[in-house]
Amino acid sequence: MNNTITAPKGFLAAGLHCGIKKSGKFDLGLLVCPFGAKAAAVFTTNKIVAAPVIVSKRNIKAGDIYGVVVNSGCANACTGKRGIFDAEKMCALTAEQIETKAKNILVASTGIIGHAQPMDKISAGIEKCAERLSATEQAGTDFANAILTTDTKIKSAVRIVKIGSKVVTIAGTTKGAGMIAPNMATTLCFVTTDCVISRPLLKKAFAEAIGCSLNRLTVDIHQSTNDTAIILASGLAGNKTITVQNANYRKFAASLKETAEDLARQMALDAEGATRMFKVIIKGAATQKEAAKAARAVADSPLVKCAINGGDPNWGRIICAVGSVGVKLNPAKVSCRLDDLFVFKNGTPAKFDVKKASQIVSSKEYTITVELGAGKRSDFCYGCDLSRDYVTINADYHT
Amino acid sequence: MNNTITAPKGFLAAGLHCGIKKSGKFDLGLLVCPFGAKAAAVFTTNKIVAAPVIVSKRNIKAGDIYGVVVNSGCANACTGKRGIFDAEKMCALTAEQIETKAKNILVASTGIIGHAQPMDKISAGIEKCAERLSATEQAGTDFANAILTTDTKIKSAVRIVKIGSKVVTIAGTTKGAGMIAPNMATTLCFVTTDCVISRPLLKKAFAEAIGCSLNRLTVDIHQSTNDTAIILASGLAGNKTITVQNANYRKFAASLKETAEDLARQMALDAEGATRMFKVIIKGAATQKEAAKAARAVADSPLVKCAINGGDPNWGRIICAVGSVGVKLNPAKVSCRLDDLFVFKNGTPAKFDVKKASQIVSSKEYTITVELGAGKRSDFCYGCDLSRDYVTINADYHT
């Protein structure tokens, strides 16, 4: 089975090394939908926005999308007017190859910040890439490789869902939540589907799927200048068009969410230096916003992340992190569980099997649940541990 | 010259190993003002508050303070009612030794969270400590040693200021901003002075001094459950009582601020695994609050901290961090300097001497200045680098 973004009907892909990365690894990819696709996207909320994000935000409003051009190795961020010109040029060059207009192309970049794109290499690369466009699994894999930076492996997820008698396929790929080359934490995510669905509902389902997956993942606190998640729907599955939030919509949305969660998990487990991932669930918060804030405080805490790296069930750091962000809590009702094991209950240390607790926090994936005792709202997020390798990756490289 | 908290007139101190720490290092200290002292304090804003903080907050309201009892190795946090009882008992035992009431004693603890105080050891220790009370520099050093956890050295600062014809001395000691044993980031700070000053003005000057020093220092994001900074004023310097915000007040306040800044610098440079420290100044913000938020974003960013550890002038991470926290900025006017060297100017990479930039970020102390171009407010904070040693210290220890 094709486990890449070329799995849904109506997509061609390619990836190759055009010369941006000195390592010789793939650094340019094309994703093409010859018959056009409805598109939706989620972009970075960083106030410093990279040029490709500015251009893609504009183009996605223009109508159907026929292609996406992506490069890794250079983020085209903090590059002023020249950056915008280059991002537009990448769209134009791609459009020329597949005989469409520049405004029908989206562009995404990831890599070193503050450097201009090597446009000669990219220009030649786009031409060569267009020649290789194919719907094979290999082509999807090549594209998945072309978007990577410090990732150690490609990420991909495919889900199949029956809508009426028709098989609808959803596929996605993403680059890891690590820094590039290593200069900037950047996430790029591309999802394809052949589902026949209206653009407003595609947008809604995608925003919700990203909202509870990639947007819940924190590796090193701040969102990059280049974060881009794009979904393209070719509409070739033949299902009855989804135009209202009926059972078919819910089926599609659930599968899309699963796909996005799968990608988020793969990202967390391949985050720079990460050896394990965890889900933080906050319960009993006064508001959902406070629950989300407390969850992030735990997942972002270097103390918690180091303890988890060491396989240490150090619940004190978890409680301290929750207490430090100003959310309402009732100290006498605060409790903490590692998976199902209570380590702190109603404001008092629980008597627990330390060996069992260590086993839990040393496992590849587990859940930390904190009850605040201040209300009925809850929220969650995903995090990963902080290792010496993370520091090595991000300290030893020189710009 | 006595460079410890016994330098001002009217203070006795002592420190020893009572048996809390397995390492044999000092873990119990007494600071006594036989004639009483006006006191002011700043406590943690964490919603999870350790027992000694609860007790000290109450006692400081009662009037003059005659002594402070401090232990390291056990934080007495998340210990329920038993914790409050133990903290009160520590005050009562100290009061007994120096013939005062328990409510005239403050208590502070730092160390592992969730463990009960070994009261038999502490009880015997307080008795022995009281026998050793002295105004010598050695006694001050012993106290400074007794509050340490993962610090590699004691921190102390002394300032002398002439108020009228009288010499007023201010001295302080603090424990490093690292985790204990290592279980919790905890800061304890004790400042002594012989200045004659009203309690409201002592409180005001101290809050301001801590506000622009210890409270501007971020090592690992969250404030601990035990943070406590106390100033005691014996009033024995013989100066004219400071009761209004006149020139004498400003002199005292400026010296106190200098003392606190000196301690904060020592803390940053001795933070767990830290090899260098930096000051982040944000200019051109819409509000001071936003300036402070942006400064913290830079100083807390693991990406920035790793780059600094590697001596890498990676300004992209700085700009990204600033952009990621939602503060107003004008992308076309954003600039960044390392000391006086522009690396990014008006939204465009500056042409700079990379060798010089590397030299700056590899030095022991330097300043990162970011202009937001959104207004006229500014603020600052202090940070330190993130090293492999930080991870080692905090990952390899098991609770």
Interface residues (C-beta under 8 A of the other chain):
Chain A: T45 N46 K47 I48 V49 A75 A77 C78 T79 G80 I112 I113 G114 H115 M179 N183 M184 A185 D220 I221 H222 Q223 S224 T225 A297 D300 S301 P302 L303 C306 A307 N309 G310 G311 D312 P313 N314 W315 G316 R317 I319 C320 A321 V322 G323 S324 V325 G326 V327 K328 L329 P331 V334 F344 G347 T348 P349 V354 S358 L386 S387 R388 Y390 V391 T392 I393 N394 A395 D396 Y397 H398 T399
Chain B: T45 N46 K47 I48 V49 A75 A77 C78 T79 G80 I112 I113 G114 H115 M179 N183 M184 A185 D220 I221 H222 Q223 S224 T225 A297 D300 S301 P302 L303 C306 A307 N309 G310 G311 D312 P313 N314 W315 G316 R317 I319 C320 A321 V322 G323 S324 V325 G326 V327 K328 L329 P331 V334 F344 G347 T348 P349 V354 S358 L386 S387 R388 Y390 V391 T392 I393 N394 A395 D396 Y397 H398 T399
